[in-house]
């Protein structure tokens, strides 16, 4: 995650660093202990996933009738 407008070169550098970190056995083991797993994706795949979640959860919230007070 980075602010909108972050240069692509910076995004790629962050992506490479995160991918290296997620490949570390110690991090993978710690994530598993917490009930998670490392699932590296490309920046474009992450963006698509986040957009799909906004749609899915937005639909669920609208269907529930929940309102901000």
N, C-alpha and C positions, 0 to 999 in steps of 0.2 A: 504494500500500500504506500502510496506517495501522493502528494498534492497534485491536483489537476494542473496540467501544463509543465510537469517535470520533464526535462529533456529525455529523449529516448536513450541516449547514451548513459544517463544516470540510472534510468530504470533497468537497463541491461546489466550495469555494474552491480546494482542491488540484487537483481535476480541471480547472477552468478554467485554472489556471496551467500545468499540464502540457500541456494541449491547445494553449495559445498557444506554449509552447516548442517543441512538436513540429511546429508549422507554420513554424518559422523555417528558411529555406533553408540556413543554415550548419549547423544541427543535422542536418537531413535529409542533407546532403552528407557530414557526418562519419559518420553512421550507415551510409550506403551504403558508405563506404570500409572500414568494419568488418564488412561483410556483413549488415547489419541494415537495417530500414526502419521509419519511424514508422508506427504503426498505432493511432491513438487510438480508444478505445472508451469506452463509458459505465462508470461504476463497477459497475453491475449486470452488464454483459457481462464485465468483468474478473473479477468474483467467480465468475460461472458458469464461465468458462474455467479458473480456478484449481481449482475444485471438480472439473471434468471431468478435469484433469490428475492430481489426487490419485487419482481412481478408476482412470484408465488406467495410471499408473505403479505404483499399488498392486497392480493385477492382474498387471502384468508382473513385479514383484518376487516376488509370491507364486508365480507360475508358474515362476520361475527357481529357487526354493528357496533363494535367498540369505537368510542369517541375520546378525544383528548379533552380533559377537563381543565 
